Amino acid sequence: MLAVALSIKGLREPDLWWQIRTGEWILENGKVPTQDVFSYTYNGAPWVNIKWGFEVVAALITKAFGPEFIFLLQALVSGMLLLLLLKCARIYLPDKAGTKVSDSFLLSIAALLTLFACEYRFNGRPEMFSHLFAVLFLFILLRYRTEDSNKILWLVPLQLLWANMHEAFGMGVILIGLFTVSAWVEYLLTAKKKLTLRSKMPIKLSLLLLLAAAIIVVNPNGLVLLTKPFNILGQVYE
């Protein structure tokens, strides 16, 4: 309930309007613009539009219900964010049947701190999907450490979707890379000991890392998108 309350806000985000209009333009023309089609002084300038997937979603929501309903989407994402964080925590809780009282209390405090720390970014922007995907990737990767499953391969289509929703999609490859490197370190340290999931050669994770990096090029801008994760870091610095 608190996640929903913190996500419902006034339409104070100026970027939202051009994002909705861009989504409308995409639906009207059946393609993603690669040049500026709106501004006067920059008309025709190259435009690498990564957020086009969110913009189409925002335009469809606006057409059906009005722009205010985009914040209901934010509320849904915020709730899913909390649920995934809870699932991540439960992976390592000692009581598999259910959390103990002390664990539940600490999880509640952690959830509250998370909400209040992130609340100022719960503003209906496309980055909501980066928040969601980052935690979803973390959950799937953590789950794989305790249970060898082909479900880990779902990260490939999720990476494709992320690369067409928001600039921070590079975090997906970084997370997979961190888990892959750590898996190789664990393998080298435990290979001569008893055979466990962590002592097996992490071929699947390595293949996953390559596929996730390669799938990024499946977007309206092609190979250009591979350099964008570095550009967003520069934007933050500026």
Buried (B, 14 or more C-beta within 10 A) or exposed (E): EBBBEBBBBEBEBEEBEEBBBBBBBBEEEEEBBEEBBEEEEEEEEEBBBBBBBBBBBBBBBBEEEEBBBBBBBBBBBBBBBBEBBBBBBBEEBEEEEEBEEEBEEBBEEBBEEBBEEBBEEBBBBBBBBBBBBBBBBBBBBBBBBEEEEEEBBBBBEBBBBBBBBBBBBBBBBEBBBEBBBBBBEBBEEBEEEEEEEBBBEBEBBBBBBEBBBEBBBEBBBEEBBBEBBEEBEEEEEE
